[in-house]
Amino acid sequence: MSKIKACHLTSGHSKNDTRIFYKECQTLVAAGYDVSLVVQNDGDEIINGVKILGVAKPKNRIERMLKITKQVYRRALECDADIYQLHDPELLPYGIKLAKKGKKVVFDSHEFYDIQIAEKHYLPSWTRGLVKNMFILFENYALKKIDAIILPCTFGGVNPFDGRAKRTMILGNFPLLTEFKHEKSNNIKTTQGSICYVGGLTYSRGITHLIKACYKANAKLILAGKFSPDHYKSELESIKEYSCVEYKGYLNREEVIKTINEATIGACTVLNVGQYNLGDNFATKVYEYWGMGLPVINSDNPYAREICERYDCGICVDPENIDDITEAIEYLLRNPDIAKQMGENGRRAVHEVFNWDVEEHKLLNLYEQLI
């Protein structure tokens, strides 16, 4: 019998996207599917059993939305796949077209876009409400035409897509256990410590506040990722507190894990902006910190508080209160035994509960339902 064909489409993510390529596509390959990935790339190639179908890289956001999406759709048609999985909201119109051709279509909603639209600073502020309402109307229409939607979490225990789609599935963006090959040593010292943050480096992700807190706590802050907007980096470099920062740039997966292993505390103190701190999950980096045995300082919200208390694996703080963050850092550095135990508790939780080995079965079950 011929293999069932699955095609993943993205107009905005890279071919090395962890969720799309390393988790979802690799899971499907291992399960025996014929897997293709349409993505921005210089030409076609095969990587780890996944057929990469390249489209041009856009010059700007408008070109991506209007031109690249059409190229993605045309390349997707070449696959003649049985199941198509979309990873960007601008591809929903083409998802409807694929559904009309008798294809099974899944929308993987990495974010809650109606909430995030309010934080899109490239949109004039007066247009955001209108764009949000228009998107909700179109999304509701599209979800009735396609077969399923995947979402990362609930909001306060509520699935925001219930009643809006034919099928919904919650797929946590938990880490791959294979990445955690070495147990974290947790050599936390009382006189010197290092905190790490890996991911998007923006004001709304709490980077300014975290830098000032680390400086105040006399701790080194290891940053890895891309600054946005570009001038944000120069703004931070101009303040005295930036002297505590070691900036490693944008890292690949292997370098990310190595960087986390160098640190003694993980931090994810994103501000209360947009969808941040509203969902019943953590940013993937938090699970990665725990997977490497780090205690984690998280933004305080009901879900974070519940998990940190249940597993005793971190401290929740007010992300906009520099003194609160500083106090948490100092507490963990003054109490290395407690910090080490928190890290071990978090590592155990990831190895037993919060990992992709658990989640991949949900994806495979959904595909089996569709075919």
N, C-alpha and C positions, 0 to 999 in steps of 0.2 A: 504494500500500500504506500502511496506517496505521502510525504510529510504534510501536515497542516501548515499553511503559510501564515506567518504573523509579521506585520509591518508596523514599525513605530515611526511616527512623524514628529519632527520638531523644526521650527523655524528660528528658534531663539537660543536653544541649548547647544553645547558642544558635543562632539562624538565621545568625549571622555566623561560625560555627566555620570556621576555615581549612581543616581537613582535609575536613570534610563538604561545606560549601557551595562554597568557592572552588576546591577541588581536584577532589573526586570528582563533585559534582553538575554543575559547570561543564564538566568533561571529557565527561560523558555528554550534556549539551546540545549541545556542539560536535560530538559524534559522531552526532547525529540522534535521540537518545532523547527521549521525552516524560517529563520528570522532575518529580517532586513531592517535597516535603520536609515531613514532619509534625514540628512543633517547637513549643515554647512561644512563643506570639506572640499579639498582640492582633488577631485576625481573620485573614482570608486576603488574600494579595496575590501578585503575580508580580514576581520580581526576577531580572534577567538571564536570563530564559527559564525559571526554576525556579518552579513553583507552590508557594507557601508555604501550608500548611494549618495553621492555628493551633489550639493547645490551651491550656487555662488554665495559669497559672503556679502551682505548688504553694506552699502556705504553709510547708511543712517537708519534710524528707526522707521521712518516713513517708507523707505524702499523695502525694508523687511516686511512691513505689514501689507504692502500693496503688490510687490513684485516677487519677493522670495517665497511667499506663501503659495503663489501659483506654480512656481517651479517645484516646490515640495509636493504639491498635489499631482503634477504631471509625472514626477518620478515615482510617486506612490502607485499610480495606475500601472506603471510598468511591472510592478511586483505581482499584480493580480492576486493579492493575498486574500485569505479567508477572513482574517480579523485585522482591523486597523486600530492602533492606539495613538491618540493625539495628545501632545504634551504642551500645547500653547493655545490660549483662547482664540487667537486670530485664525486658527485652523478649523474652528467649528463650522463655518460655512461649507468647507470642503468635506467635513465629516458628514454633513447632510447629503451632499452629492454622492459620497461613497455609499451611504445607506440606501439611497434611491437606486443604486446599481446592485442592490442585494447583498452588500457586504455587511459584516458585523462591525460595529464601530464603538469604541470605548474612549471616553475623554478622561484623561488623567489630570485632574485639577490640582496642581502642585500648591496653589495658594487659593485663598478666597478672594477672587479678583474684584468683586463688587466692593469689598472693604478696602482693598489696596489701591483702587483707583483714586481715592481721596488723598493718597500720599504720593501720587505721581506728579512730581514737581515740574516735569516738562509740560504738563497740561496747565493752561491758565486757570487760576483758582475758580473763576466764575463759570468755567465749563465742566468742572469735575462732577457736580451733582447731576447735570444733564447726561454726561457720558455714563455715569454710574447707572442711572435709571434706564437708559437705552440698552446698556449691556445686560442688565437683569432681564429685561423683556426678551432680548434676543436669546440669552442663555436658556430661559424657560422654554422658548420655542424649540431650540436645538435639542435640548435634553429629551423632549418628547419624540424626536425623530431618530435619535441614536439609541444604542442598546444598553449602555451602562455608563456610570460615572464613578471614578475612583477619587477619593478624597483622603487627606492625610490624618484627619482627626475629627472629633465632634467639638462643639462649642458648648461648654457647660453641660455636657452630657446629651446635647441635642444635635441630631444630624440635620444640617441646614438644607439638605437636598431631599429629605423625605417628602414624598408626594410630588416631587418635581421631575423625577426621572423614573425610567422603567426599572432599573436596578441601581443600587448604590453599594459601594464596598469601601470600607475604611482600611487603608493600607499604610501602616506606620512606616516612616522613613528611617527605620532602625539600621544600625551598622552591620557590616559583614564580619562575622566572627573570625574569618580567615585573616583579617587585617591585624588582629591582636595576637601576634606571634610571641611577644615577649611581655612578661609580667612586669608591671611598673614597680620600681624599687622603692618609691616614696621616701627618698632621702631628704625629708623636710628639715631645714635648719632654723633655729630660733633667731639667728643673726642675719640671715640672708635667705630670701625665697624668690621664686619666679612664678609668675602667673601667666597663663597663656590664653589668648583668644585667637581662634582661627575662623575666618569667614569674611563676609562683606564688611568693609570698614567705613561706616557712615555714622553721622551724628545720631541718627535715630536708633542705631544699634548700641548706643551707650558708650561709644569709644572715648569721647571727651571726658565723661565722668569717670570712666575706668582708669584712664591715664592719671587723672588728678588724684584718685584714691590710691593707686599704686605708689605714686610719688610721695604722698602723705604717709604711707605705711612703710616707706623706705624699701620697697620691693621692686624687682625688675619685672617689666611687662613685656612678654614676647608676643608680637603681633604678626599675623600672616594673613594675606589676602589682598584684595584690591581696594584702594581708596576711591570713594565716590561722593561727590564729584572730584575731579582731579585736584582742584585747588584746596580741598579739605586737608590733604596731607601737608601742604605748605603752611596752612593756618595752624595746624597742630605743632609743627616744627618750630613755630615762632614763640610758643609758650615755654616757660622754664620747666614745667612738669614733664615735657617730652623727653627730657634727659634720662628718664627711667626706662625708655622704650628701646627694645631691640627689634627692628623691623626686618622681617625675612622675605618680604615680597610675596608674590603669588606662587603657591607650591603645588606640586603634583601630589597624588594620594600617598605615595611612599614617604615623601618629605613631610606631609601633614602628620602622619603617624609618628615619625621621628621627632618632630617638633613637640608634639604633645608629650612624648616620652621624656623630653628634656625638662619639662615644667614640673612644678610641685602642686599647683592649684589650677583648676580650669575655671574660666569665668564666662558667663553669658548673661550680662546685665542689660539687655535691650530695653529701651524706653517703652512707655505705654503709648505706642503709636500704631495706628492701623490695626492689623490683625495680631501684632505682637502681643504676647501675654494673654490672649483671649482664648486660644485653642487648648484642647485637652491633650497637649503633647509638649515636647521640648524641641528646640532646634537640633538637628542631627549631631552638631558638634558636642552637645551635652552628653549624649550617649557615647560618643567617641571618647570624651574625657573619662567617663566612668569605665569604659571598656579598657582603658589603660591604667585604671586604678587611681585616678585623681579625685579628690574631693572637689565639689563644684559649688561656686557661688552663683545662684540663679536670681533672676527677677522674681519678686514676690507676686504670686497670684494663687487662686484656690487650688488649681491642679498641681502646681509646683510644690506648694506647701504640703499637699496630701502625699505626693510621692517621696519628697525628702524626709517627711516624718515616718512614712511606712517603712522605707528602706534605710533610714538614717545615713544618707549619702551626701548631704550637702546643706548649705545655708541659704535661706531666701532673704533678699534685701530689697529695700526700696531703690530701684535703679536710678532714680533722680536725686538721691540723697548721697552725696559723696562721703559724708561722715559714716553713714550706714555701711557702705561698701568697704571703707577703710577699716572699720571695726571688725568686719567679717574676715578680712585678710589678716589682720593682726592676731585675731583669735586662732586661726588655723596655724599661723606661723609660731605662735607661743605654745601651741598644744599639738606637737607633731604626732603623738600617739593617737589622739582623737582624729586628727586629719588622716592618718594612715588607715584607721579603721573605717572612716567614712568612705575612703577610696576603695577599700576592699569590699565594702557593702555595695557600692555602686557597680564595681566590676562583676560581682556575683549576680546582681539584678540584670545586667546586660547579658551575661552568659546564660541566664535562665529564662528571661522574659523579653527583654527589649533588644531583639536581634533579628536579622533578616531571615535566618533559618526558620523562624516561626512565621514570619509574614509571607514568605514565598508560596506557602501552601494556599493562601487566600487567592493569590494571583492565578495560580494554576487551577483552582476550583472555579474561578470566574470564567476562565477560558473554556473549561470543560462544559460549563453551563451554556456557553454561547455556540458551541459547535455541536 
